[in-house]
Amino acid sequence: MKTAKITPSPLLVCSGGTTSRCAATGHWTLDLRKQYKQIDFDHNQKTVVVGGGISMAKLLDELRKYGRSFPTGLSSLPGVGYILTGGISPLSRSQGLAIDQIQQVKGIWGNGQIFTKNIPTNSSSLEDKIIWRGLCGAASFLGIVTELTLKTQVLTPIEIWQSLATKEQLVDAIKQAENWPNSMSLQWIWGERILVYVVVKSNCQKTNKDLTYFKKKFPCYNTIQISKVQGLYEMPPFGLPFKKQPQYKQHSEVISLLSPEWGSTSTDLIKSLSRLISNRPNPDCLIASQQLGGVSSQTSKLATSFIHRNSIWKPWINASWQAGNLTERDKSLKWLEEVWQTFEPNCPAVHAAQMHQHLPWHKKETKLAFGDWLPGLQDLKSQYDPNGILPAL
């Protein structure tokens, strides 16, 4: 990295291995999962130091020993890339985003220099605040993160409702959820059927009252499973039930969007998505969404590179195809773009949770992810990765 002789570039980095761009034909991959897997819990500060190769499953499993937790996502498979790109959790409405828990970042800039950066205080310099903003939400463009110090949360019991829903019930659920307390969040996934997945913190009397009201008013009655668990580490899988596993290897690409509340536009949006779902080119092409807002909206948009703090929904579109089938790949990616265009009036922003430098809409998604902060990020890129060793903005 110091000599800028890594070819071809960009150098790809693997922390959890759940993104399609942690490896690519003809490229070098730096796999952090073997050597950077330390976890050290500080009993006094209630913080945890984790290596850049730790999975969220390992993090949750370690923290539960101390009665603590961390707002991980709907899957425990990702690594610290989940945290560094924002980190939206079923508990984000009450605990904030994953990047809001970061206290210190250690790593290596794209120019080869080693760095340690602490969360800024009021007395910190403007330069330190700008660097911190870049690292929290866009670190993968600037450097390789080898260690994070994170705040942890008290381990909280949660209740999960999983129900099959009709399109009309989904619309009703979306409208209701936009008025829920921060202790509750709505997730849904739509393929052959629609699965609604509700997560509720159930550790206080007020929440129990909210839950009683929810059970009476919630529109989905075809309940598959109700789970009461001690924390996110026991959360049942988020996915469609009774789904047949394909007999061949699948490849996929995902685009994640962000939006304010949908309100009365939900009906027309779901109706339009229904037509696209019925024409998806592969059974594993899916549309899903999770809810944020609440506490996650209280952090200033200037504090991190996750600038869309007014977001209530994060829908994502999964395009899938049989590995090696280029015709089906083209059809699936075209389908993804059509779904994106349908979402766009409601979802004007992008969550940069995946790398897509190899796809034609990378520039568009980068602009929609970082908005008027993009020039500031590009300035940081020119300073800390001047030779473009890491993925491009």
N, C-alpha and C positions, 0 to 999 in steps of 0.2 A: 504493500500500500504506500509505503514511503517513497518507493522508486517509481510508482505509477506504471509498473510493467505487468500488471495483471491483465492478461488477454485470454479470451475475449471478456469484455466488461458488459454489463455490470457483474460484480461479484454477488452471488446470491447467498442469503443467510437463512439457515434453518434453526428455529428454536422449538417449534412444536410439530412442524411438518404438515400443517393443515391447509396451507395456501398452495395454489398451483405454481407459484413462482419461487418456491424454495429450491427448486431444481429445474434445469432445462437442458436439452441436448446441446452439447458443445460448451457449456458454461461450468465454471467452478462453483461449488457449494461449500460454504463454511458451516459445518454442523456443530452447533454448540451443545447438543444434548448429552454428549459423553463426558466432557471435561467441566462444564459449567452447570452443575446440578446441585450446588450446595443450598441448604435452607437452614437459617439460624434465627431462632425466635428470641427476642429481647423481652424478658418477663417484666422489666420495669417500665419500658417505654411502650410495650404492647405493639412493637413493630417487628417486621420480619425482613431479613436480608435473603434474597433469592438470586441464584445464578441465572444467566441468560438462556440456559437450556432446560429450565424447569417447566413441566406441564402444569396446567391449572388443577388437574386431578391430584397430582403430587402435593401441590400447595395446600389444597383443601384438606387432604388426608393428614398432613403434618399439623396444620393449625387446629384441627378438631381435638388434638391431644391436650391443648391448652384452653379449650373452651372458646376458641376464636375462629373467625372465618374471613373471607374476602369475597367481594362481589364479582364472582366469575359469571360466565355467560351460560347459554343454554346447553353447551357442550363443554365437557371438562378436558377435551383432547388438546386444544390449542396451547401454545407456549406463551412466553412473555410478549410475543407479537400482539396477542389479544389485548394486553394492557397498554402497550405503547401506541396502538392505533386508536385508542379511546376506551374500549372495553365497556360494552352495554350489557347489563345484567338484568335478570328478572327483578332484582332488588335495587336497581339504579334509582328508582323513584324515591326510595327512602334512604339510600346509602351513597348515591352519587356514582359517577363513572369510575372505572378502574384507574384512569390516569389521575383522577382527583385524589387518589390514595398515595401517589408517589411522593417520597420524601427526599430521595437521593438517587442519582443515576451515575453509574460508572461505565466507561467503555473506551472505544478507540474511534476517533474521527476518521473520515474518509482519507484524510491526508497522513494518517498513521500516528498522530499524536494521541497520547493517553489523556483521558480527562476524568474528573470527578466534579459533579455539579449538584448543589443542594437547592431545595425549594427556596425561592427568593422570599425575603422579608420586605417590609416597607422601606427599610434603609438600603436595600440592595441596589446596585447600579442598574441603569437602563439596559446596558449590555447583557448583564446576567439575567435579567427578566426576559429579554428577547431570546437568548439561548435556551432558557428553560421552556419558553413557549414553543420553540421549535422541537425540542426533544419530546415534549408531551403531545403526541399526536402525529409527529412526522419524523421520528428518530431514524426510521429505516432508510430515509433519503440522505441522512447526514453522517451516520456513524454506525458502529456495531456495539450494541449494549451488552455488556458482560455481567452486570450486577445491578439490582434494584433494591432500595429500601422502601418498604411499603407500610402504611398504616393498616391495622387489622380491625375487624369489627367483632362485637360480641356474637358468639354462635347463637343463632335465632331459629327457633322452630318455624317451619313453614308448612302450609297446606296447599296441595296442588290438585286442581280439578281438570280432568281431561274429558271432553265431550265432542261427539260428532255433531256437526251443525249444517243447516241448510244455508243457502246464500242470504236469505232474508234474516235468519237468526244471526249470521255473522255481522250484517249491517247493524242490527239492534245491539249486538255485543260491543261493537266499535263505538257507537254513540254513547252507550252507558259507561264504558271504560274511560271516556274522556272526562267524566265527572267523578271518577273514583278517588278515594283517599290515596295518599302515597304508599300505604301499606299493601296495595293491590296492583297487579299488572296483568295485562292481557297479551298473550302470544297466540298466533295461529299459523297453520301451514295448510296449503291447498295443492293437492295433486289430483288423484282419482276421487278423493273425498276432501272434506274440510274438517280439520281437527282444531278445536279451541282448547287452549292450555292456559289456565289461570293460576297465578302464584300469589299466595296471601301470607304475609307475616302474621303469625298467630300467637304472639307473646304478650298481649295486653288486653285488658277488658274492652277498650274502645274498638280494637280490631275485631274482637269476637262479636260485638254488636254489628259492625260493618259486614262481617261475614254472614250473620243471620239475615240481614237485609238483602245481601247479594244472593243468597240461596233462594229467596222468595222472588226476586225480580229478574234474575239472569235468564236469558231467553233459550238457552240450550239445555234440553232435558234428556237427550240421549247420552247419558253419562257412561263413559267407559271405565273410569277409575278415579277414585278419590284417595290421595296419599297424604298422610300426616307423617312428616319426617323431621329429624332433628336439625337439619341444615341443608345447604346446597349440595354437600358432598353425597347426600342420599337421594337427590332429586331424580325421579324417573326420566328415562330418555325422552327427548322431544323429537317426535317423528310420527309419520302416519302409521296406524296399526294395520296389521294383516297385509303388509306390503311384501310382495314376492321379491326375493333377491334375484337380480339378473344372473344369467348363466355366463356372462362375459364381463371383462373388466370395463369399468366406466371411467370416463374423464369428464371434467366439468369446469365451468367458470361461474363466478358469482359476482353480481354487482349489488351493492348495498346503498339504499337511498335514505333520505331524511326529510321529514316534513312537520309542519305545525299540525294542529288538529284538523280532521276532515269534516266533522259535523254533518251538515245536510248533504254534502257532496258524496258521502259514503255510498249512497244507493246507486248513483250512476257509475261510480268507480268500480264497485263490485260487479255490476252488470257488465261493464266493458271487459273486466278481467275474466269473467266467466266464458266469454267467447274465445279468448286466447287460451285459456286452460283446456278447452275442448279441442283445440287444434295444436296442442303441443307435440313436437316431433318425436319425443322420447318419453316413456312413462315416468322417468326420473326428473324431468323438467318440472320445477316447482315454483310456487310463489309463497312467501311466508312473511311474517312481520312480528316485531316485538315492540312493546310500549316503553317509553322513557318519559322524561319530564320530571316534575316534582323537584327533589333536591338537586338533580343533575342540571336543572335549568338555573340554579341560583349562583353558579360560578360565572364570573365575567368571561365574555367571549374573547377578551384580550389576554386571558391567563394561559391558555393552551392553544394548540393548533386545531382542536375540536371547536370550531367557531359557531356551530349551529346550535346554540344553547336553548333556542326556543322550540326545539324539536320535540314532538310528542310521539311520533311513529318512526320506526326504522324497518321499512319493508326491504326484502331482498329477493332477487330473482336468480334462480339456479338453472343454468343451461347444462344439459347432460347429453352424452352420446357414447356410443360404443367405441372403445379405444381403437384408433387406427382407421375409423370410418370417417373420412374427410367430408364426404357428402352430408352425412348426418351432423357432423360438427358445424358445417356452414349453416344448415337449416336451424340448428339449435341456437347458434349465436344470433342469427337473424331474428328468431323468435324472442330471444332475450331483449334485443333492441326494440322490437315492437311493444313488448310489455313495458319497457322503460319509457317509451314515448307515451304510452297510455297513462302511466303514473305521473309523468313530468308536470302537468298542471297542478297536481296536488303535492308533488314531492320535488321541489326545485333544487334540492341539495343532494350531495353524495357523502357517504361515510367511507373514507379511504381505508377500509379494513383489508383490502386485497390489492395485490400488485397486478397491473394490466399493461405494462409498457409494451407488450407484444401484440396488443390489440389496437384497432384503429381509433377507438374512442378514449384512449388514455388521456390525451390533452384535455378533452372535454370534462372527464370525471375529475381530473386534478383541479381544474378551474372551479368546478362546482363544489369540490370538497373544501377548498381553502379560500375561495373568494378574494376579497381585497387584501388578505394576508399573504397571498401567493408571492408577490414581489419580495416581501420580507423573507420568506422561506428561501427564495432563489438567491437572495443576498447571502444568507447563511450557507447555502450550498456552495456558492462560489468561494467562500472563505474556508469552509471545513472539508469540502470534497471537490477541490478545484479541477481535478482530472477526471471526474465522473466515474470513480471506481465503483460507487454504489448506484442503485437504481435512480433513474432520472426523474426530475420533477417536470 
